[in-house]
Structures are given as structure tokens and as C-alpha cells.
Amino acid sequence: MNQDRIKGTVDELTGSAKRKAGEWTGDTPLQVEGITQKVKGKIENSIGKIEDAIDEANREADAQHDSRA
């Protein structure tokens, strides 16, 4: 797991908490902030997953290349 996935998860959880707090208190701007932060977290998490997949593909390619030598 890379930094983007960790940061994304934190932002998703924080955003969910802010949204819920905004619902409970009737604070619409806090709800919007929470929704925005949760979406940001999902994007960061997705970028992290792509980076992890690229790293894994590179490791597999290197392993295949090394075994042919």
C-alpha cells in the first residue's frame, strides 16, 4: 500500500465523518465539505491502486527478464 492509498483512505473516512456531522447539526457547508473530501479520498485511493498495479507489473516484468538471463 502506497502513500496515496493511505491518504485516500484517511480522506474518505474524514469526509464521511464531516458529512455525517453536518447532517446531524444541519450544517450544510460541512456536509458539502465532507462529500468533497470523501470524493477526493476516493480519487487518491484509485490513483494509489493504479500505482500499485504498475509497480506490480514492473516487478513481474523484471522477474521474467531476470529468469531468462
C-alpha positions as a Markdown table, in Angstrom:
| # | Residue | x | y | z |
|---|---|---|---|---|
| 1 | Met | 0.0 | 0.0 | 0.0 |
| 2 | Asn | 1.4 | 3.3 | -1.0 |
| 3 | Gln | 1.1 | 6.9 | 0.4 |
| 4 | Asp | -1.8 | 7.8 | -2.0 |
| 5 | Arg | -3.9 | 4.9 | -0.8 |
| 6 | Ile | -3.2 | 5.7 | 2.8 |
| 7 | Lys | -4.0 | 9.4 | 2.3 |
| 8 | Gly | -7.1 | 8.5 | 0.3 |
| 9 | Thr | -8.4 | 6.2 | 3.0 |
| 10 | Val | -7.9 | 8.9 | 5.6 |
| 11 | Asp | -9.7 | 11.5 | 3.4 |
| 12 | Glu | -12.6 | 9.1 | 2.8 |
| 13 | Leu | -13.1 | 8.4 | 6.5 |
| 14 | Thr | -12.7 | 12.1 | 7.5 |
| 15 | Gly | -15.1 | 13.2 | 4.7 |
| 16 | Ser | -17.7 | 10.6 | 5.8 |
| 17 | Ala | -17.4 | 11.9 | 9.4 |
| 18 | Lys | -17.8 | 15.5 | 8.3 |
| 19 | Arg | -20.8 | 14.7 | 6.1 |
| 20 | Lys | -22.5 | 12.9 | 8.9 |
| 21 | Ala | -21.7 | 15.6 | 11.5 |
| 22 | Gly | -23.1 | 18.2 | 9.1 |
| 23 | Glu | -26.3 | 16.1 | 8.7 |
| 24 | Trp | -26.7 | 15.8 | 12.5 |
| 25 | Thr | -26.2 | 19.5 | 13.1 |
| 26 | Gly | -27.9 | 20.8 | 10.0 |
| 27 | Asp | -24.6 | 22.4 | 8.8 |
| 28 | Thr | -24.9 | 22.2 | 5.0 |
| 29 | Pro | -21.5 | 23.7 | 4.3 |
| 30 | Leu | -19.9 | 20.9 | 6.5 |
| 31 | Gln | -21.9 | 18.3 | 4.6 |
| 32 | Val | -20.6 | 19.6 | 1.3 |
| 33 | Glu | -17.0 | 19.8 | 2.7 |
| 34 | Gly | -17.4 | 16.2 | 3.8 |
| 35 | Ile | -18.7 | 15.0 | 0.5 |
| 36 | Thr | -15.9 | 16.8 | -1.4 |
| 37 | Gln | -13.2 | 15.3 | 0.9 |
| 38 | Lys | -14.7 | 11.8 | 0.5 |
| 39 | Val | -14.6 | 12.1 | -3.3 |
| 40 | Lys | -11.0 | 13.4 | -3.1 |
| 41 | Gly | -10.1 | 10.4 | -1.0 |
| 42 | Lys | -11.7 | 8.0 | -3.5 |
| 43 | Ile | -9.7 | 9.6 | -6.3 |
| 44 | Glu | -6.4 | 9.4 | -4.3 |
| 45 | Asn | -7.2 | 5.8 | -3.4 |
| 46 | Ser | -7.8 | 5.0 | -7.1 |
| 47 | Ile | -4.5 | 6.7 | -8.1 |
| 48 | Gly | -2.7 | 4.6 | -5.4 |
| 49 | Lys | -4.3 | 1.4 | -6.7 |
| 50 | Ile | -3.1 | 2.2 | -10.3 |
| 51 | Glu | 0.4 | 3.0 | -9.0 |
| 52 | Asp | 0.4 | -0.3 | -7.1 |
| 53 | Ala | -0.7 | -2.2 | -10.2 |
| 54 | Ile | 2.1 | -0.5 | -12.3 |
| 55 | Asp | 4.7 | -1.4 | -9.6 |
| 56 | Glu | 3.5 | -5.0 | -9.5 |
| 57 | Ala | 3.6 | -5.3 | -13.3 |
| 58 | Asn | 7.1 | -3.8 | -13.4 |
| 59 | Arg | 8.3 | -6.3 | -10.7 |
| 60 | Glu | 6.8 | -9.2 | -12.7 |
| 61 | Ala | 8.4 | -8.0 | -15.9 |
| 62 | Asp | 11.8 | -7.7 | -14.1 |
| 63 | Ala | 11.4 | -11.2 | -12.6 |
| 64 | Gln | 10.6 | -12.6 | -16.1 |
| 65 | His | 13.5 | -10.8 | -17.6 |
| 66 | Asp | 15.9 | -12.0 | -14.9 |
| 67 | Ser | 14.8 | -15.6 | -15.3 |
| 68 | Arg | 15.6 | -15.6 | -19.0 |
| 69 | Ala | 19.2 | -14.5 | -18.5 |
